[in-house]
Amino acid sequence: MACAGYLPKPETSVPFVYCEETRHLLDSFGEAAQELLHLHKEQLLATIEGDPDSQRFDLLIHIANEKKQQAKYAYMHHLETHGCSSPL
């Protein structure tokens, strides 16, 4: 089943067919990746500032990485299942 809607793929000008669910899943993946980057940045800054408890970020980073992986695989599964990445 192909999905309806259009969203240009970033690395090319060739339009690809994407549905609203694909956009939602891609947004979720992007948000999860940004949260992970934010936590890494905060841990780095805490370490540079000599915070003796900078390891407190480790569990948060682990959880954020799991969330990012789940979002990535949900997006990829949707593309494979629904054919949303087919060029026009």
HTML snippet that shows the backbone in 3Dmol.js (N, CA, C, O; Angstrom):
<script src="https://3Dmol.org/build/3Dmol-min.js"></script>
<div id="view" style="width:600px;height:400px;position:relative"></div>
<script>
const pdb = `
ATOM      1  N   MET A   1       0.849  -1.169   0.000  1.00  0.00           N
ATOM      2  CA  MET A   1       0.000   0.000   0.000  1.00  0.00           C
ATOM      3  C   MET A   1       0.898   1.236   0.000  1.00  0.00           C
ATOM      4  O   MET A   1       1.666   1.415   0.945  1.00  0.00           O
ATOM      5  N   ALA A   2       0.835   2.083  -1.003  1.00  0.00           N
ATOM      6  CA  ALA A   2       1.608   3.314  -1.077  1.00  0.00           C
ATOM      7  C   ALA A   2       0.880   4.418  -0.321  1.00  0.00           C
ATOM      8  O   ALA A   2      -0.350   4.459  -0.282  1.00  0.00           O
ATOM      9  N   CYS A   3       1.662   5.310   0.278  1.00  0.00           N
ATOM     10  CA  CYS A   3       1.101   6.415   1.048  1.00  0.00           C
ATOM     11  C   CYS A   3       0.987   7.647   0.161  1.00  0.00           C
ATOM     12  O   CYS A   3       1.740   7.800  -0.800  1.00  0.00           O
ATOM     13  N   ALA A   4       0.056   8.513   0.482  1.00  0.00           N
ATOM     14  CA  ALA A   4      -0.154   9.729  -0.303  1.00  0.00           C
ATOM     15  C   ALA A   4       0.528  10.913   0.361  1.00  0.00           C
ATOM     16  O   ALA A   4       0.716  10.918   1.578  1.00  0.00           O
ATOM     17  N   GLY A   5       0.895  11.901  -0.414  1.00  0.00           N
ATOM     18  CA  GLY A   5       1.508  13.115   0.103  1.00  0.00           C
ATOM     19  C   GLY A   5       2.907  13.276  -0.469  1.00  0.00           C
ATOM     20  O   GLY A   5       3.477  12.321  -0.997  1.00  0.00           O
ATOM     21  N   TYR A   6       3.461  14.472  -0.369  1.00  0.00           N
ATOM     22  CA  TYR A   6       4.773  14.738  -0.929  1.00  0.00           C
ATOM     23  C   TYR A   6       5.643  15.459   0.075  1.00  0.00           C
ATOM     24  O   TYR A   6       5.186  16.372   0.763  1.00  0.00           O
ATOM     25  N   LEU A   7       6.884  15.054   0.159  1.00  0.00           N
ATOM     26  CA  LEU A   7       7.886  15.703   0.979  1.00  0.00           C
ATOM     27  C   LEU A   7       9.218  15.449   0.294  1.00  0.00           C
ATOM     28  O   LEU A   7       9.645  14.297   0.228  1.00  0.00           O
ATOM     29  N   PRO A   8       9.903  16.481  -0.224  1.00  0.00           N
ATOM     30  CA  PRO A   8      11.163  16.236  -0.923  1.00  0.00           C
ATOM     31  C   PRO A   8      12.196  15.631   0.021  1.00  0.00           C
ATOM     32  O   PRO A   8      12.316  16.040   1.176  1.00  0.00           O
ATOM     33  N   LYS A   9      12.932  14.663  -0.483  1.00  0.00           N
ATOM     34  CA  LYS A   9      14.011  14.057   0.280  1.00  0.00           C
ATOM     35  C   LYS A   9      15.150  15.077   0.343  1.00  0.00           C
ATOM     36  O   LYS A   9      15.505  15.646  -0.689  1.00  0.00           O
ATOM     37  N   PRO A  10      15.746  15.334   1.541  1.00  0.00           N
ATOM     38  CA  PRO A  10      16.712  16.419   1.703  1.00  0.00           C
ATOM     39  C   PRO A  10      17.901  16.378   0.757  1.00  0.00           C
ATOM     40  O   PRO A  10      18.316  17.434   0.279  1.00  0.00           O
ATOM     41  N   GLU A  11      18.469  15.216   0.463  1.00  0.00           N
ATOM     42  CA  GLU A  11      19.688  15.168  -0.325  1.00  0.00           C
ATOM     43  C   GLU A  11      19.462  15.173  -1.825  1.00  0.00           C
ATOM     44  O   GLU A  11      20.416  15.065  -2.594  1.00  0.00           O
ATOM     45  N   THR A  12      18.231  15.295  -2.245  1.00  0.00           N
ATOM     46  CA  THR A  12      17.938  15.295  -3.674  1.00  0.00           C
ATOM     47  C   THR A  12      16.734  16.172  -3.959  1.00  0.00           C
ATOM     48  O   THR A  12      15.940  16.460  -3.063  1.00  0.00           O
ATOM     49  N   SER A  13      16.600  16.594  -5.200  1.00  0.00           N
ATOM     50  CA  SER A  13      15.434  17.391  -5.568  1.00  0.00           C
ATOM     51  C   SER A  13      14.327  16.527  -6.167  1.00  0.00           C
ATOM     52  O   SER A  13      13.269  17.039  -6.534  1.00  0.00           O
ATOM     53  N   VAL A  14      14.569  15.204  -6.270  1.00  0.00           N
ATOM     54  CA  VAL A  14      13.563  14.292  -6.795  1.00  0.00           C
ATOM     55  C   VAL A  14      12.488  14.100  -5.730  1.00  0.00           C
ATOM     56  O   VAL A  14      12.804  13.696  -4.611  1.00  0.00           O
ATOM     57  N   PRO A  15      11.216  14.383  -6.054  1.00  0.00           N
ATOM     58  CA  PRO A  15      10.169  14.222  -5.049  1.00  0.00           C
ATOM     59  C   PRO A  15       9.927  12.753  -4.722  1.00  0.00           C
ATOM     60  O   PRO A  15       9.930  11.899  -5.610  1.00  0.00           O
ATOM     61  N   PHE A  16       9.721  12.473  -3.455  1.00  0.00           N
ATOM     62  CA  PHE A  16       9.399  11.132  -2.982  1.00  0.00           C
ATOM     63  C   PHE A  16       8.014  11.174  -2.372  1.00  0.00           C
ATOM     64  O   PHE A  16       7.576  12.215  -1.881  1.00  0.00           O
ATOM     65  N   VAL A  17       7.332  10.059  -2.400  1.00  0.00           N
ATOM     66  CA  VAL A  17       5.989   9.972  -1.841  1.00  0.00           C
ATOM     67  C   VAL A  17       6.102   9.675  -0.348  1.00  0.00           C
ATOM     68  O   VAL A  17       6.699   8.673   0.047  1.00  0.00           O
ATOM     69  N   TYR A  18       5.530  10.547   0.478  1.00  0.00           N
ATOM     70  CA  TYR A  18       5.522  10.369   1.930  1.00  0.00           C
ATOM     71  C   TYR A  18       4.121  10.653   2.452  1.00  0.00           C
ATOM     72  O   TYR A  18       3.421  11.516   1.924  1.00  0.00           O
ATOM     73  N   CYS A  19       3.720   9.940   3.469  1.00  0.00           N
ATOM     74  CA  CYS A  19       2.422  10.182   4.096  1.00  0.00           C
ATOM     75  C   CYS A  19       2.612  10.963   5.400  1.00  0.00           C
ATOM     76  O   CYS A  19       3.739  11.188   5.840  1.00  0.00           O
ATOM     77  N   GLU A  20       1.516  11.364   6.000  1.00  0.00           N
ATOM     78  CA  GLU A  20       1.566  12.111   7.261  1.00  0.00           C
ATOM     79  C   GLU A  20       2.224  11.293   8.370  1.00  0.00           C
ATOM     80  O   GLU A  20       2.957  11.841   9.194  1.00  0.00           O
ATOM     81  N   GLU A  21       1.966   9.989   8.394  1.00  0.00           N
ATOM     82  CA  GLU A  21       2.579   9.134   9.419  1.00  0.00           C
ATOM     83  C   GLU A  21       4.096   9.124   9.272  1.00  0.00           C
ATOM     84  O   GLU A  21       4.819   9.123  10.268  1.00  0.00           O
ATOM     85  N   THR A  22       4.576   9.116   8.043  1.00  0.00           N
ATOM     86  CA  THR A  22       6.020   9.160   7.802  1.00  0.00           C
ATOM     87  C   THR A  22       6.599  10.452   8.344  1.00  0.00           C
ATOM     88  O   THR A  22       7.640  10.448   9.002  1.00  0.00           O
ATOM     89  N   ARG A  23       5.937  11.539   8.072  1.00  0.00           N
ATOM     90  CA  ARG A  23       6.404  12.844   8.582  1.00  0.00           C
ATOM     91  C   ARG A  23       6.426  12.855  10.105  1.00  0.00           C
ATOM     92  O   ARG A  23       7.374  13.344  10.720  1.00  0.00           O
ATOM     93  N   HIS A  24       5.369  12.310  10.708  1.00  0.00           N
ATOM     94  CA  HIS A  24       5.293  12.249  12.175  1.00  0.00           C
ATOM     95  C   HIS A  24       6.443  11.395  12.734  1.00  0.00           C
ATOM     96  O   HIS A  24       7.109  11.794  13.690  1.00  0.00           O
ATOM     97  N   LEU A  25       6.667  10.230  12.138  1.00  0.00           N
ATOM     98  CA  LEU A  25       7.729   9.337  12.615  1.00  0.00           C
ATOM     99  C   LEU A  25       9.109   9.960  12.415  1.00  0.00           C
ATOM    100  O   LEU A  25       9.984   9.809  13.267  1.00  0.00           O
ATOM    101  N   LEU A  26       9.306  10.647  11.315  1.00  0.00           N
ATOM    102  CA  LEU A  26      10.586  11.308  11.065  1.00  0.00           C
ATOM    103  C   LEU A  26      10.795  12.448  12.058  1.00  0.00           C
ATOM    104  O   LEU A  26      11.905  12.639  12.555  1.00  0.00           O
ATOM    105  N   ASP A  27       9.744  13.203  12.350  1.00  0.00           N
ATOM    106  CA  ASP A  27       9.838  14.262  13.362  1.00  0.00           C
ATOM    107  C   ASP A  27      10.182  13.678  14.733  1.00  0.00           C
ATOM    108  O   ASP A  27      11.002  14.239  15.459  1.00  0.00           O
ATOM    109  N   SER A  28       9.561  12.563  15.084  1.00  0.00           N
ATOM    110  CA  SER A  28       9.836  11.911  16.365  1.00  0.00           C
ATOM    111  C   SER A  28      11.287  11.450  16.441  1.00  0.00           C
ATOM    112  O   SER A  28      11.938  11.593  17.476  1.00  0.00           O
ATOM    113  N   PHE A  29      11.785  10.904  15.351  1.00  0.00           N
ATOM    114  CA  PHE A  29      13.184  10.479  15.298  1.00  0.00           C
ATOM    115  C   PHE A  29      14.111  11.684  15.462  1.00  0.00           C
ATOM    116  O   PHE A  29      15.081  11.624  16.217  1.00  0.00           O
ATOM    117  N   GLY A  30      13.817  12.765  14.762  1.00  0.00           N
ATOM    118  CA  GLY A  30      14.632  13.977  14.870  1.00  0.00           C
ATOM    119  C   GLY A  30      14.636  14.554  16.271  1.00  0.00           C
ATOM    120  O   GLY A  30      15.682  14.969  16.770  1.00  0.00           O
ATOM    121  N   GLU A  31      13.479  14.583  16.909  1.00  0.00           N
ATOM    122  CA  GLU A  31      13.379  15.091  18.276  1.00  0.00           C
ATOM    123  C   GLU A  31      14.167  14.212  19.249  1.00  0.00           C
ATOM    124  O   GLU A  31      14.844  14.721  20.143  1.00  0.00           O
ATOM    125  N   ALA A  32      14.078  12.912  19.073  1.00  0.00           N
ATOM    126  CA  ALA A  32      14.809  11.987  19.948  1.00  0.00           C
ATOM    127  C   ALA A  32      16.315  12.156  19.768  1.00  0.00           C
ATOM    128  O   ALA A  32      17.066  12.131  20.743  1.00  0.00           O
ATOM    129  N   ALA A  33      16.755  12.327  18.524  1.00  0.00           N
ATOM    130  CA  ALA A  33      18.177  12.530  18.256  1.00  0.00           C
ATOM    131  C   ALA A  33      18.662  13.846  18.861  1.00  0.00           C
ATOM    132  O   ALA A  33      19.761  13.907  19.413  1.00  0.00           O
ATOM    133  N   GLN A  34      17.849  14.899  18.759  1.00  0.00           N
ATOM    134  CA  GLN A  34      18.228  16.185  19.339  1.00  0.00           C
ATOM    135  C   GLN A  34      18.303  16.112  20.864  1.00  0.00           C
ATOM    136  O   GLN A  34      19.188  16.716  21.470  1.00  0.00           O
ATOM    137  N   GLU A  35      17.388  15.380  21.481  1.00  0.00           N
ATOM    138  CA  GLU A  35      17.428  15.220  22.939  1.00  0.00           C
ATOM    139  C   GLU A  35      18.705  14.494  23.367  1.00  0.00           C
ATOM    140  O   GLU A  35      19.336  14.864  24.357  1.00  0.00           O
ATOM    141  N   LEU A  36      19.072  13.468  22.619  1.00  0.00           N
ATOM    142  CA  LEU A  36      20.299  12.738  22.918  1.00  0.00           C
ATOM    143  C   LEU A  36      21.515  13.659  22.803  1.00  0.00           C
ATOM    144  O   LEU A  36      22.388  13.647  23.670  1.00  0.00           O
ATOM    145  N   LEU A  37      21.570  14.452  21.739  1.00  0.00           N
ATOM    146  CA  LEU A  37      22.672  15.403  21.569  1.00  0.00           C
ATOM    147  C   LEU A  37      22.713  16.423  22.708  1.00  0.00           C
ATOM    148  O   LEU A  37      23.785  16.776  23.199  1.00  0.00           O
ATOM    149  N   HIS A  38      21.535  16.891  23.119  1.00  0.00           N
ATOM    150  CA  HIS A  38      21.457  17.846  24.227  1.00  0.00           C
ATOM    151  C   HIS A  38      22.039  17.249  25.511  1.00  0.00           C
ATOM    152  O   HIS A  38      22.796  17.911  26.222  1.00  0.00           O
ATOM    153  N   LEU A  39      21.685  16.008  25.797  1.00  0.00           N
ATOM    154  CA  LEU A  39      22.205  15.359  27.006  1.00  0.00           C
ATOM    155  C   LEU A  39      23.712  15.162  26.937  1.00  0.00           C
ATOM    156  O   LEU A  39      24.405  15.347  27.937  1.00  0.00           O
ATOM    157  N   HIS A  40      24.230  14.788  25.767  1.00  0.00           N
ATOM    158  CA  HIS A  40      25.679  14.647  25.608  1.00  0.00           C
ATOM    159  C   HIS A  40      26.363  15.992  25.833  1.00  0.00           C
ATOM    160  O   HIS A  40      27.410  16.059  26.477  1.00  0.00           O
ATOM    161  N   LYS A  41      25.777  17.051  25.309  1.00  0.00           N
ATOM    162  CA  LYS A  41      26.348  18.389  25.482  1.00  0.00           C
ATOM    163  C   LYS A  41      26.363  18.779  26.959  1.00  0.00           C
ATOM    164  O   LYS A  41      27.360  19.291  27.468  1.00  0.00           O
ATOM    165  N   GLU A  42      25.242  18.529  27.636  1.00  0.00           N
ATOM    166  CA  GLU A  42      25.164  18.862  29.062  1.00  0.00           C
ATOM    167  C   GLU A  42      26.182  18.062  29.875  1.00  0.00           C
ATOM    168  O   GLU A  42      26.790  18.595  30.803  1.00  0.00           O
ATOM    169  N   GLN A  43      26.368  16.794  29.535  1.00  0.00           N
ATOM    170  CA  GLN A  43      27.349  15.978  30.242  1.00  0.00           C
ATOM    171  C   GLN A  43      28.761  16.498  29.983  1.00  0.00           C
ATOM    172  O   GLN A  43      29.577  16.570  30.902  1.00  0.00           O
ATOM    173  N   LEU A  44      29.047  16.859  28.738  1.00  0.00           N
ATOM    174  CA  LEU A  44      30.355  17.401  28.400  1.00  0.00           C
ATOM    175  C   LEU A  44      30.629  18.682  29.177  1.00  0.00           C
ATOM    176  O   LEU A  44      31.706  18.849  29.749  1.00  0.00           O
ATOM    177  N   LEU A  45      29.652  19.588  29.199  1.00  0.00           N
ATOM    178  CA  LEU A  45      29.830  20.839  29.939  1.00  0.00           C
ATOM    179  C   LEU A  45      30.020  20.590  31.426  1.00  0.00           C
ATOM    180  O   LEU A  45      30.854  21.233  32.064  1.00  0.00           O
ATOM    181  N   ALA A  46      29.255  19.667  31.976  1.00  0.00           N
ATOM    182  CA  ALA A  46      29.394  19.346  33.407  1.00  0.00           C
ATOM    183  C   ALA A  46      30.780  18.781  33.693  1.00  0.00           C
ATOM    184  O   ALA A  46      31.383  19.109  34.714  1.00  0.00           O
ATOM    185  N   THR A  47      31.285  17.941  32.809  1.00  0.00           N
ATOM    186  CA  THR A  47      32.613  17.352  32.983  1.00  0.00           C
ATOM    187  C   THR A  47      33.686  18.430  32.894  1.00  0.00           C
ATOM    188  O   THR A  47      34.605  18.468  33.712  1.00  0.00           O
ATOM    189  N   ILE A  48      33.565  19.308  31.898  1.00  0.00           N
ATOM    190  CA  ILE A  48      34.541  20.397  31.729  1.00  0.00           C
ATOM    191  C   ILE A  48      34.552  21.312  32.946  1.00  0.00           C
ATOM    192  O   ILE A  48      35.607  21.791  33.361  1.00  0.00           O
ATOM    193  N   GLU A  49      33.366  21.554  33.519  1.00  0.00           N
ATOM    194  CA  GLU A  49      33.256  22.423  34.690  1.00  0.00           C
ATOM    195  C   GLU A  49      33.682  21.729  35.980  1.00  0.00           C
ATOM    196  O   GLU A  49      33.656  22.333  37.053  1.00  0.00           O
ATOM    197  N   GLY A  50      34.071  20.466  35.876  1.00  0.00           N
ATOM    198  CA  GLY A  50      34.553  19.742  37.049  1.00  0.00           C
ATOM    199  C   GLY A  50      33.454  19.217  37.944  1.00  0.00           C
ATOM    200  O   GLY A  50      33.702  18.917  39.112  1.00  0.00           O
ATOM    201  N   ASP A  51      32.259  19.101  37.431  1.00  0.00           N
ATOM    202  CA  ASP A  51      31.142  18.565  38.215  1.00  0.00           C
ATOM    203  C   ASP A  51      31.458  17.122  38.609  1.00  0.00           C
ATOM    204  O   ASP A  51      31.584  16.263  37.736  1.00  0.00           O
ATOM    205  N   PRO A  52      31.589  16.839  39.911  1.00  0.00           N
ATOM    206  CA  PRO A  52      31.933  15.479  40.332  1.00  0.00           C
ATOM    207  C   PRO A  52      30.822  14.459  40.067  1.00  0.00           C
ATOM    208  O   PRO A  52      31.057  13.252  40.123  1.00  0.00           O
ATOM    209  N   ASP A  53      29.618  14.945  39.780  1.00  0.00           N
ATOM    210  CA  ASP A  53      28.474  14.063  39.538  1.00  0.00           C
ATOM    211  C   ASP A  53      28.053  14.075  38.065  1.00  0.00           C
ATOM    212  O   ASP A  53      26.880  13.871  37.752  1.00  0.00           O
ATOM    213  N   SER A  54      29.002  14.312  37.173  1.00  0.00           N
ATOM    214  CA  SER A  54      28.651  14.387  35.754  1.00  0.00           C
ATOM    215  C   SER A  54      28.203  13.035  35.203  1.00  0.00           C
ATOM    216  O   SER A  54      27.624  12.967  34.119  1.00  0.00           O
ATOM    217  N   GLN A  55      28.468  11.968  35.940  1.00  0.00           N
ATOM    218  CA  GLN A  55      28.027  10.645  35.496  1.00  0.00           C
ATOM    219  C   GLN A  55      26.518  10.466  35.645  1.00  0.00           C
ATOM    220  O   GLN A  55      25.960   9.477  35.169  1.00  0.00           O
ATOM    221  N   ARG A  56      25.864  11.409  36.297  1.00  0.00           N
ATOM    222  CA  ARG A  56      24.409  11.322  36.452  1.00  0.00           C
ATOM    223  C   ARG A  56      23.702  11.321  35.101  1.00  0.00           C
ATOM    224  O   ARG A  56      22.546  10.913  34.995  1.00  0.00           O
ATOM    225  N   PHE A  57      24.405  11.780  34.074  1.00  0.00           N
ATOM    226  CA  PHE A  57      23.829  11.816  32.731  1.00  0.00           C
ATOM    227  C   PHE A  57      23.835  10.448  32.052  1.00  0.00           C
ATOM    228  O   PHE A  57      23.111  10.239  31.079  1.00  0.00           O
ATOM    229  N   ASP A  58      24.639   9.525  32.552  1.00  0.00           N
ATOM    230  CA  ASP A  58      24.788   8.237  31.868  1.00  0.00           C
ATOM    231  C   ASP A  58      23.459   7.511  31.678  1.00  0.00           C
ATOM    232  O   ASP A  58      23.169   7.048  30.575  1.00  0.00           O
ATOM    233  N   LEU A  59      22.662   7.403  32.710  1.00  0.00           N
ATOM    234  CA  LEU A  59      21.379   6.714  32.593  1.00  0.00           C
ATOM    235  C   LEU A  59      20.430   7.492  31.674  1.00  0.00           C
ATOM    236  O   LEU A  59      19.719   6.897  30.864  1.00  0.00           O
ATOM    237  N   LEU A  60      20.421   8.812  31.803  1.00  0.00           N
ATOM    238  CA  LEU A  60      19.576   9.629  30.933  1.00  0.00           C
ATOM    239  C   LEU A  60      19.983   9.464  29.468  1.00  0.00           C
ATOM    240  O   LEU A  60      19.128   9.389  28.586  1.00  0.00           O
ATOM    241  N   ILE A  61      21.286   9.407  29.214  1.00  0.00           N
ATOM    242  CA  ILE A  61      21.787   9.219  27.855  1.00  0.00           C
ATOM    243  C   ILE A  61      21.402   7.838  27.341  1.00  0.00           C
ATOM    244  O   ILE A  61      21.018   7.690  26.180  1.00  0.00           O
ATOM    245  N   HIS A  62      21.502   6.843  28.185  1.00  0.00           N
ATOM    246  CA  HIS A  62      21.116   5.488  27.795  1.00  0.00           C
ATOM    247  C   HIS A  62      19.631   5.445  27.405  1.00  0.00           C
ATOM    248  O   HIS A  62      19.274   4.884  26.369  1.00  0.00           O
ATOM    249  N   ILE A  63      18.786   6.031  28.225  1.00  0.00           N
ATOM    250  CA  ILE A  63      17.342   6.050  27.951  1.00  0.00           C
ATOM    251  C   ILE A  63      17.049   6.827  26.667  1.00  0.00           C
ATOM    252  O   ILE A  63      16.242   6.391  25.846  1.00  0.00           O
ATOM    253  N   ALA A  64      17.706   7.978  26.494  1.00  0.00           N
ATOM    254  CA  ALA A  64      17.499   8.791  25.295  1.00  0.00           C
ATOM    255  C   ALA A  64      17.974   8.052  24.045  1.00  0.00           C
ATOM    256  O   ALA A  64      17.357   8.166  22.986  1.00  0.00           O
ATOM    257  N   ASN A  65      19.065   7.296  24.163  1.00  0.00           N
ATOM    258  CA  ASN A  65      19.554   6.530  23.021  1.00  0.00           C
ATOM    259  C   ASN A  65      18.579   5.418  22.657  1.00  0.00           C
ATOM    260  O   ASN A  65      18.354   5.158  21.475  1.00  0.00           O
ATOM    261  N   GLU A  66      18.005   4.765  23.645  1.00  0.00           N
ATOM    262  CA  GLU A  66      16.988   3.735  23.387  1.00  0.00           C
ATOM    263  C   GLU A  66      15.771   4.349  22.672  1.00  0.00           C
ATOM    264  O   GLU A  66      15.232   3.767  21.731  1.00  0.00           O
ATOM    265  N   LYS A  67      15.361   5.513  23.131  1.00  0.00           N
ATOM    266  CA  LYS A  67      14.219   6.197  22.524  1.00  0.00           C
ATOM    267  C   LYS A  67      14.517   6.559  21.073  1.00  0.00           C
ATOM    268  O   LYS A  67      13.663   6.416  20.198  1.00  0.00           O
ATOM    269  N   LYS A  68      15.737   7.029  20.829  1.00  0.00           N
ATOM    270  CA  LYS A  68      16.145   7.379  19.463  1.00  0.00           C
ATOM    271  C   LYS A  68      16.139   6.139  18.567  1.00  0.00           C
ATOM    272  O   LYS A  68      15.657   6.190  17.435  1.00  0.00           O
ATOM    273  N   GLN A  69      16.670   5.033  19.071  1.00  0.00           N
ATOM    274  CA  GLN A  69      16.696   3.792  18.296  1.00  0.00           C
ATOM    275  C   GLN A  69      15.278   3.315  17.979  1.00  0.00           C
ATOM    276  O   GLN A  69      14.996   2.907  16.853  1.00  0.00           O
ATOM    277  N   GLN A  70      14.398   3.365  18.957  1.00  0.00           N
ATOM    278  CA  GLN A  70      13.009   2.949  18.736  1.00  0.00           C
ATOM    279  C   GLN A  70      12.349   3.828  17.672  1.00  0.00           C
ATOM    280  O   GLN A  70      11.633   3.332  16.802  1.00  0.00           O
ATOM    281  N   ALA A  71      12.597   5.138  17.754  1.00  0.00           N
ATOM    282  CA  ALA A  71      12.010   6.062  16.779  1.00  0.00           C
ATOM    283  C   ALA A  71      12.572   5.803  15.384  1.00  0.00           C
ATOM    284  O   ALA A  71      11.839   5.851  14.396  1.00  0.00           O
ATOM    285  N   LYS A  72      13.864   5.532  15.308  1.00  0.00           N
ATOM    286  CA  LYS A  72      14.496   5.262  14.009  1.00  0.00           C
ATOM    287  C   LYS A  72      13.907   4.000  13.379  1.00  0.00           C
ATOM    288  O   LYS A  72      13.551   3.995  12.201  1.00  0.00           O
ATOM    289  N   TYR A  73      13.808   2.945  14.163  1.00  0.00           N
ATOM    290  CA  TYR A  73      13.305   1.693  13.601  1.00  0.00           C
ATOM    291  C   TYR A  73      11.815   1.751  13.293  1.00  0.00           C
ATOM    292  O   TYR A  73      11.355   1.081  12.369  1.00  0.00           O
ATOM    293  N   ALA A  74      11.058   2.533  14.041  1.00  0.00           N
ATOM    294  CA  ALA A  74       9.642   2.727  13.714  1.00  0.00           C
ATOM    295  C   ALA A  74       9.521   3.437  12.363  1.00  0.00           C
ATOM    296  O   ALA A  74       8.689   3.066  11.536  1.00  0.00           O
ATOM    297  N   TYR A  75      10.341   4.444  12.147  1.00  0.00           N
ATOM    298  CA  TYR A  75      10.357   5.172  10.875  1.00  0.00           C
ATOM    299  C   TYR A  75      10.752   4.248   9.727  1.00  0.00           C
ATOM    300  O   TYR A  75      10.081   4.212   8.695  1.00  0.00           O
ATOM    301  N   MET A  76      11.840   3.502   9.906  1.00  0.00           N
ATOM    302  CA  MET A  76      12.320   2.612   8.855  1.00  0.00           C
ATOM    303  C   MET A  76      11.303   1.507   8.554  1.00  0.00           C
ATOM    304  O   MET A  76      11.087   1.159   7.392  1.00  0.00           O
ATOM    305  N   HIS A  77      10.688   0.962   9.589  1.00  0.00           N
ATOM    306  CA  HIS A  77       9.677  -0.085   9.406  1.00  0.00           C
ATOM    307  C   HIS A  77       8.491   0.459   8.608  1.00  0.00           C
ATOM    308  O   HIS A  77       7.973  -0.211   7.715  1.00  0.00           O
ATOM    309  N   HIS A  78       8.074   1.662   8.935  1.00  0.00           N
ATOM    310  CA  HIS A  78       6.956   2.274   8.215  1.00  0.00           C
ATOM    311  C   HIS A  78       7.301   2.451   6.735  1.00  0.00           C
ATOM    312  O   HIS A  78       6.482   2.148   5.868  1.00  0.00           O
ATOM    313  N   LEU A  79       8.502   2.937   6.446  1.00  0.00           N
ATOM    314  CA  LEU A  79       8.911   3.118   5.052  1.00  0.00           C
ATOM    315  C   LEU A  79       8.887   1.795   4.296  1.00  0.00           C
ATOM    316  O   LEU A  79       8.391   1.722   3.172  1.00  0.00           O
ATOM    317  N   GLU A  80       9.424   0.753   4.921  1.00  0.00           N
ATOM    318  CA  GLU A  80       9.480  -0.556   4.266  1.00  0.00           C
ATOM    319  C   GLU A  80       8.088  -1.161   4.098  1.00  0.00           C
ATOM    320  O   GLU A  80       7.797  -1.767   3.067  1.00  0.00           O
ATOM    321  N   THR A  81       7.240  -1.001   5.090  1.00  0.00           N
ATOM    322  CA  THR A  81       5.918  -1.615   5.083  1.00  0.00           C
ATOM    323  C   THR A  81       4.958  -0.919   4.123  1.00  0.00           C
ATOM    324  O   THR A  81       4.186  -1.574   3.422  1.00  0.00           O
ATOM    325  N   HIS A  82       5.011   0.414   4.094  1.00  0.00           N
ATOM    326  CA  HIS A  82       4.037   1.173   3.324  1.00  0.00           C
ATOM    327  C   HIS A  82       4.566   1.728   2.014  1.00  0.00           C
ATOM    328  O   HIS A  82       3.814   2.351   1.265  1.00  0.00           O
ATOM    329  N   GLY A  83       5.836   1.518   1.722  1.00  0.00           N
ATOM    330  CA  GLY A  83       6.390   2.003   0.463  1.00  0.00           C
ATOM    331  C   GLY A  83       6.412   3.513   0.351  1.00  0.00           C
ATOM    332  O   GLY A  83       6.263   4.057  -0.743  1.00  0.00           O
ATOM    333  N   CYS A  84       6.591   4.181   1.445  1.00  0.00           N
ATOM    334  CA  CYS A  84       6.541   5.649   1.466  1.00  0.00           C
ATOM    335  C   CYS A  84       7.762   6.314   0.868  1.00  0.00           C
ATOM    336  O   CYS A  84       7.756   7.529   0.666  1.00  0.00           O
ATOM    337  N   SER A  85       8.800   5.566   0.580  1.00  0.00           N
ATOM    338  CA  SER A  85      10.003   6.192   0.058  1.00  0.00           C
ATOM    339  C   SER A  85      10.178   5.956  -1.433  1.00  0.00           C
ATOM    340  O   SER A  85      11.292   6.028  -1.950  1.00  0.00           O
ATOM    341  N   SER A  86       9.084   5.675  -2.122  1.00  0.00           N
ATOM    342  CA  SER A  86       9.136   5.430  -3.560  1.00  0.00           C
ATOM    343  C   SER A  86       9.203   6.741  -4.326  1.00  0.00           C
ATOM    344  O   SER A  86       8.397   7.641  -4.090  1.00  0.00           O
ATOM    345  N   PRO A  87      10.177   6.857  -5.258  1.00  0.00           N
ATOM    346  CA  PRO A  87      10.230   8.070  -6.068  1.00  0.00           C
ATOM    347  C   PRO A  87       9.031   8.113  -7.015  1.00  0.00           C
ATOM    348  O   PRO A  87       8.502   7.074  -7.411  1.00  0.00           O
ATOM    349  N   LEU A  88       8.616   9.312  -7.365  1.00  0.00           N
ATOM    350  CA  LEU A  88       7.499   9.489  -8.296  1.00  0.00           C
ATOM    351  C   LEU A  88       7.866   9.038  -9.681  1.00  0.00           C
ATOM    352  O   LEU A  88       7.044   9.115 -10.594  1.00  0.00           O
TER     353      LEU A  88
END
`;
const viewer = $3Dmol.createViewer("view");
viewer.addModel(pdb, "pdb");
viewer.setStyle({}, {cartoon: {color: "spectrum"}});
viewer.zoomTo();
viewer.render();
</script>
